[in-house]
Amino acid sequence: LQIEYGYGPTPFGECLLADTPRGICYLSFVPQQNHAAAFSELQQLWPHASYSQQPDKSLLLIQQIFKLQGDARVTALRGYVKGTRFQLRIWRALLQIPEGTLSSYGEIAAAIKQPAAARAVGTAVGANPLAYLIPCHRVIRNTGVIGAYRWGSNRKQIMLACEYARSPGR
């Protein structure tokens, strides 16, 4: 597998984006400007891939994803992820959560017809390889508490606030 990758700014901090001919395979936020740690995570996810740094291409994709271009029009993007069948079901369910709204782990478990699987849903949400694109930040605890987020709860709160502010009818 040939993976092209690069780093770039987002409204929520620097990210690492990785792309294949089949689609975007990885998007994460860089922890404390530590490129080596972010790249190591990517390599753990795709250990047999060949890597090529393509900063210009990555930056264009990052601009599209986070609507950083002047006209804010986004072309269709493709994702290419690997996971267990259960993880893939959860990630598909996350894609159904509309921007500016929230869902709980229990609601997602019920949506996939496994109402007792809320903890397993949480584990699958935490393993999401496409930060922001697969909107795991829209999932909160049943109690209404924002809770933990792989890339920091402050970042999650900012993402949710931005989405809520630009949602229709607000």
SULBELSUL-V208172 format. One line per field, one symbol per residue. psi: psi as a letter, one per 30 degrees, with the letter a starting at -180 (. if undefined). A space follows every 50 residues. Layout:
BEGIN
psi->???
END
This chain:
BEGIN
psi->kkkkllllklfglklkkkklfflkfkjlkkjhgieeeeeeeeeeeifglk kkkieeeeeeeeeeeghflefgkklkkkljlklleeeeeeeeeeffjkkg lllleeeeeeeghifggeeeeeeeefgkfikeejiffgkllfffkealke gkeeeeeeeeeeeeegkkg.
END
